Amino acid sequence: MLEKPEARVKTKWREVCKFLSGAFFVSAGILFYLYITGTPIPLIGTHFMVGPGVNGLRSIIHAILFLVTFYFGFIRK
């Protein structure tokens, strides 16, 4: 009997972390800017607004995630 070769894709996690570090860096910067300027953001499809305090908290979380993914993508061998 012939065995079918398994189709496996090896994920390059280092490259994934490099991409995510860039995305989190930009996101943290934009959210911090919105926090500093006091700009509320409307939620699409609703009448609710996300306040600047929430954007400030999200910018801190994204900055931490940036540091983690930057470490795993660029620094760690």
TITIDO-662895 format. One record per residue: residue number from 1; residue in one letter; x, y, z of N, C-alpha, C in turn. Coordinates in steps of 0.001 Angstrom, whole numbers, plus 500000, padded with zeros to 6 digits. Last residue first. Layout:
# TITIDO-662895
+-----+--------+--------+--------+--------+--------+--------+--------+--------+--------+--------+
| num | residu |     nx |     ny |     nz |    cax |    cay |    caz |     cx |     cy |     cz |
+-----+--------+--------+--------+--------+--------+--------+--------+--------+--------+--------+
| NUM |      a |      X |      Y |      Z |      X |      Y |      Z |      X |      Y |      Z |
...
+-----+--------+--------+--------+--------+--------+--------+--------+--------+--------+--------+
END
This chain:
# TITIDO-662895
+-----+--------+--------+--------+--------+--------+--------+--------+--------+--------+--------+
| num | residu |     nx |     ny |     nz |    cax |    cay |    caz |     cx |     cy |     cz |
+-----+--------+--------+--------+--------+--------+--------+--------+--------+--------+--------+
|  77 |      k | 517586 | 534014 | 520660 | 518157 | 533162 | 519582 | 517622 | 531789 | 519649 |
|  76 |      r | 515815 | 537007 | 521200 | 516061 | 535611 | 521600 | 516558 | 534776 | 520428 |
|  75 |      i | 515360 | 539347 | 519631 | 516465 | 539249 | 520586 | 516816 | 537799 | 520891 |
|  74 |      f | 513164 | 539149 | 517780 | 514438 | 539737 | 517395 | 515599 | 539417 | 518330 |
|  73 |      g | 510917 | 537701 | 518779 | 511160 | 537814 | 517344 | 512558 | 538252 | 516984 |
|  72 |      f | 510879 | 537815 | 521557 | 510861 | 536503 | 520930 | 511176 | 536561 | 519430 |
|  71 |      y | 510969 | 540665 | 521862 | 511982 | 539790 | 522468 | 512040 | 538451 | 521744 |
|  70 |      f | 508660 | 541429 | 520543 | 509960 | 541924 | 520072 | 511080 | 541043 | 520608 |
|  69 |      t | 506713 | 540256 | 522135 | 506905 | 539740 | 520779 | 508215 | 540236 | 520175 |
|  68 |      v | 507122 | 541839 | 524495 | 507205 | 540372 | 524523 | 507486 | 539820 | 523126 |
|  67 |      l | 506718 | 544466 | 523599 | 507997 | 544075 | 524191 | 508182 | 542566 | 524192 |
|  66 |      f | 504039 | 544294 | 522690 | 505126 | 544642 | 521769 | 506462 | 544196 | 522326 |
|  65 |      l | 502727 | 543787 | 525082 | 502737 | 542743 | 524063 | 503803 | 543022 | 523000 |
|  64 |      i | 503158 | 546314 | 526231 | 503711 | 545110 | 526873 | 503779 | 543966 | 525865 |
|  63 |      a | 501718 | 547885 | 524442 | 503149 | 548131 | 524614 | 503830 | 546921 | 525268 |
|  62 |      h | 499149 | 546894 | 524821 | 499794 | 546678 | 523533 | 501293 | 546950 | 523604 |
|  61 |      i | 498703 | 547808 | 527446 | 498681 | 546372 | 527157 | 499386 | 546079 | 525842 |
|  60 |      i | 498824 | 550571 | 527009 | 499777 | 549930 | 527920 | 499863 | 548431 | 527638 |
|  59 |      s | 496661 | 550918 | 525296 | 498005 | 551240 | 524804 | 499077 | 550628 | 525705 |
|  58 |      r | 494515 | 550221 | 526950 | 494840 | 549359 | 525808 | 496233 | 549659 | 525267 |
|  57 |      l | 494589 | 552437 | 528661 | 494826 | 551092 | 529181 | 495205 | 550132 | 528062 |
|  56 |      g | 493953 | 554456 | 526810 | 495216 | 554498 | 527553 | 495573 | 553131 | 528120 |
|  55 |      n | 491405 | 553692 | 526001 | 492488 | 553713 | 525014 | 493852 | 553751 | 525694 |
|  54 |      v | 490079 | 554105 | 528397 | 490168 | 552739 | 527874 | 491289 | 552654 | 526840 |
|  53 |      g | 490272 | 556892 | 528511 | 490868 | 556065 | 529562 | 491047 | 554617 | 529122 |
|  52 |      p | 488760 | 557831 | 526336 | 490219 | 557923 | 526291 | 490909 | 557079 | 527363 |
|  51 |      g | 486013 | 555505 | 525614 | 486636 | 556696 | 526181 | 488152 | 556676 | 526114 |
|  50 |      v | 484084 | 554598 | 523001 | 485180 | 554106 | 523840 | 485939 | 555325 | 524322 |
|  49 |      m | 480569 | 554960 | 522809 | 481893 | 555535 | 522554 | 482894 | 554903 | 523515 |
|  48 |      f | 477603 | 553668 | 521204 | 478551 | 553745 | 522311 | 479880 | 554340 | 521863 |
|  47 |      h | 475764 | 553058 | 519366 | 475819 | 554465 | 519760 | 476792 | 554672 | 520914 |
|  46 |      t | 476991 | 550859 | 516759 | 476329 | 551158 | 518024 | 476375 | 552659 | 518266 |
|  45 |      g | 478459 | 550481 | 514465 | 477153 | 549841 | 514553 | 476420 | 550090 | 515853 |
|  44 |      i | 481582 | 550778 | 515989 | 480847 | 550659 | 514740 | 479531 | 549908 | 514965 |
|  43 |      l | 482079 | 552994 | 518586 | 482019 | 551579 | 518222 | 481108 | 551444 | 517008 |
|  42 |      p | 484101 | 555959 | 518385 | 482782 | 555309 | 518330 | 482922 | 553827 | 517978 |
|  41 |      i | 486423 | 557136 | 520722 | 486272 | 556396 | 519474 | 484896 | 555738 | 519458 |
|  40 |      p | 487519 | 560328 | 521983 | 486712 | 559107 | 522112 | 486514 | 558463 | 520737 |
|  39 |      t | 490573 | 561779 | 522656 | 489623 | 561516 | 521588 | 488832 | 560239 | 521869 |
|  38 |      g | 492675 | 562877 | 524115 | 491341 | 562788 | 524707 | 490252 | 562516 | 523697 |
|  37 |      t | 495308 | 562935 | 523376 | 494445 | 563981 | 522814 | 493029 | 563942 | 523366 |
|  36 |      i | 496230 | 560675 | 524785 | 496797 | 562009 | 525079 | 495875 | 563120 | 524571 |
|  35 |      y | 494746 | 558616 | 523530 | 494615 | 558869 | 524971 | 495086 | 560283 | 525315 |
|  34 |      l | 495660 | 558728 | 520928 | 494239 | 558986 | 521175 | 493977 | 559265 | 522652 |
|  33 |      y | 498340 | 558027 | 521443 | 498024 | 559336 | 520877 | 496560 | 559697 | 521127 |
|  32 |      f | 497962 | 555399 | 522314 | 498515 | 556383 | 523243 | 498234 | 557801 | 522756 |
|  31 |      l | 496998 | 554244 | 519950 | 496131 | 554295 | 521128 | 496632 | 555293 | 522159 |
|  30 |      i | 499294 | 554537 | 518329 | 498031 | 555190 | 517961 | 497110 | 555316 | 519168 |
|  29 |      g | 501167 | 552956 | 519762 | 501399 | 554375 | 519477 | 500130 | 555124 | 519156 |
|  28 |      a | 500007 | 550423 | 519760 | 500262 | 551097 | 521034 | 500466 | 552590 | 520826 |
|  27 |      s | 499992 | 549933 | 516968 | 498738 | 550006 | 517712 | 498920 | 550735 | 519042 |
|  26 |      v | 502738 | 549824 | 516419 | 501896 | 550839 | 515781 | 500598 | 551028 | 516562 |
|  25 |      f | 503455 | 547620 | 518045 | 504123 | 548916 | 518189 | 503254 | 550034 | 517625 |
|  24 |      f | 501891 | 545521 | 517073 | 501635 | 546021 | 518422 | 502292 | 547377 | 518659 |
|  23 |      a | 503090 | 545254 | 514520 | 501664 | 545585 | 514639 | 501343 | 546147 | 516022 |
|  22 |      g | 505718 | 544535 | 515200 | 505441 | 545759 | 514444 | 504007 | 546211 | 514565 |
|  21 |      s | 505208 | 542131 | 516516 | 505855 | 543227 | 517244 | 505639 | 544555 | 516517 |
|  20 |      l | 504104 | 540541 | 514512 | 503249 | 541004 | 515600 | 503881 | 542144 | 516384 |
|  19 |      f | 506409 | 540075 | 512933 | 505254 | 540775 | 512385 | 504382 | 541363 | 513485 |
|  18 |      k | 507980 | 538677 | 514786 | 508477 | 539921 | 514179 | 507323 | 540745 | 513620 |
|  17 |      c | 506381 | 536452 | 515280 | 506617 | 537409 | 516369 | 507171 | 538723 | 515841 |
|  16 |      v | 506584 | 535229 | 512786 | 505268 | 535646 | 513271 | 505432 | 536693 | 514371 |
|  15 |      e | 509285 | 534596 | 512790 | 508781 | 535573 | 511811 | 507394 | 536084 | 512210 |
|  14 |      r | 509281 | 532693 | 514825 | 510113 | 533889 | 514961 | 509630 | 534989 | 514005 |
|  13 |      w | 507714 | 530652 | 513866 | 507188 | 531488 | 514941 | 508001 | 532749 | 515130 |
|  12 |      k | 506989 | 529376 | 511084 | 508180 | 530069 | 511571 | 507730 | 531097 | 512607 |
|  11 |      t | 505463 | 526293 | 510840 | 505264 | 527714 | 511117 | 506548 | 528296 | 511677 |
|  10 |      k | 505406 | 523980 | 508369 | 506155 | 524395 | 509561 | 505997 | 525900 | 509717 |
|   9 |      v | 502827 | 522033 | 507377 | 503455 | 523321 | 507167 | 504140 | 523710 | 508461 |
|   8 |      r | 502260 | 518914 | 505904 | 502515 | 519707 | 507102 | 503213 | 521000 | 506715 |
|   7 |      a | 500611 | 516426 | 504668 | 500877 | 517805 | 504284 | 501035 | 518624 | 505560 |
|   6 |      e | 501972 | 513229 | 504580 | 501191 | 514216 | 505315 | 501599 | 515611 | 504886 |
|   5 |      p | 501732 | 511057 | 501821 | 502553 | 511943 | 502658 | 501667 | 512983 | 503341 |
|   4 |      k | 500064 | 507990 | 501970 | 500000 | 509385 | 501536 | 500913 | 510225 | 502427 |
|   3 |      e | 501507 | 504935 | 501084 | 501107 | 505859 | 502147 | 501097 | 507273 | 501602 |
|   2 |      l | 500412 | 502203 | 499273 | 501121 | 503473 | 499256 | 500587 | 504361 | 500365 |
|   1 |      m | 500831 | 498810 | 500000 | 500000 | 500000 | 500000 | 500871 | 501247 | 500000 |
+-----+--------+--------+--------+--------+--------+--------+--------+--------+--------+--------+
END
